[in-house]
Amino acid sequence: MRRLLAVACALLIHLAAGTAAPAATLKLGTLAPEGSPWYEVIRDMGEAWKEISDGQINMRIYPGGIAGDEGDMVRKMRIGQLHIAALSGGGLADIAPEIRALQMPMMFRSYDELDYVRERIRPELEAAFEARGFTLLTWGDAGWLYFFTQEPVVGPDDLKALKLFVWTGNTAFVEAWKDLGYQPVPLAATEIHMGLLSGLINAVIVPPIAALSFQWFALANHMTDLKFVPLVGALIISTGTWESFPEEIKPLLLDAAHEAGRRLREVRHLGEQAIDVMQDHGLLVHPVPPSLVAAWEERARLGYPKIIGTVVPPDLVAKVERLRDEYRASGGGR
């Protein structure tokens, strides 16, 4: 009888092992090149998730646009070819256009303003992603967007002679640029290098770390010292994938994601260092006097009517402006 019981127990153990959930390999796409600060943060989060899940969750990262432009990544997530993506404002807007309320040109003057506003509308934005089948794991920014050009640009009229890269798919933004007399050229971010090399474009608006990491500054070695817009970013996972994880480890996975978000927000401060490094290698930085900063702000606002009400809700933009002004009135903007 004991021998029979032992055989039965062994059989049950074997069956349990055979039906255990297999280790999941999560495919993560990002434009961040391997070795960049963004890549290192994502890699470390993947290692943390593997440890938390006792090896059941493994993350395979496709860096540097291997998985395509951000629009491609979003499409692949919708059909299950990718599970997670580190996206900037353009890719996030492909899911939830409401994010554009934080990406209005010349809306903010500092990260403090952005943080104050985003924290207060964060639940609304995260709900917008959830309603479309995506769960926002954590926020993380890519840095301020600056103009990198092949000819000097200081005032807003200087840019009109140049062919400016804009994210493909942003029809309203393209039309807004055109209405203001500029020459926008819609391209995937993965095509920037060849565009600059071929002359298809001769101006880009990108974060300094990206200009350095992808060596775009070598082909557009003039930088306008003007913070045009902070490029927000986030780590997004398909809600179906997130719901497949055991409930008991989800809080720990979120803790690891939030730690990654904290580190990603620290990366924003590397922008100044990136500018210094590029200056050491031939980048020419052109200061913008206060009178022309005001001219840029005025010009940017002239483009708002093409964007508000078409790609972003008017009430949300109004809320962002109200909160920004509230922060400035409190003395935080000084």
Secondary structure, DSSP 4 states (H G I P E B T S, - for coil): -HHHHHHHHHHHHHHHHHHSPPPEEEEEEESSPTTSHHHHHHHHHHHHHHHHTTTSEEEEEE-TTTT-SHHHHHHHHHTTS-SEEEEEHHHHHHH-GGGGGG--TT--SSHHHHHHHHHHHHHHHHHHHHTTTEEEEEE---EEEEEEESS---SGGGGGGSEEEEETT-HHHHHHHHHTT-EEEEE-GGGHHHHHHHTS-SEEEE-HHHHHHTTGGGTS-EEEEEEEEEE-EEEEEEHHHHHTS-GGGHHHHHHHHHHHHHHHHHHGGGHHHHHHHHHHTT-EEEE--HHHHHHHHHHHHHTHHHHBTTTB-HHHHHHHHHHHHHHHHTTTT-
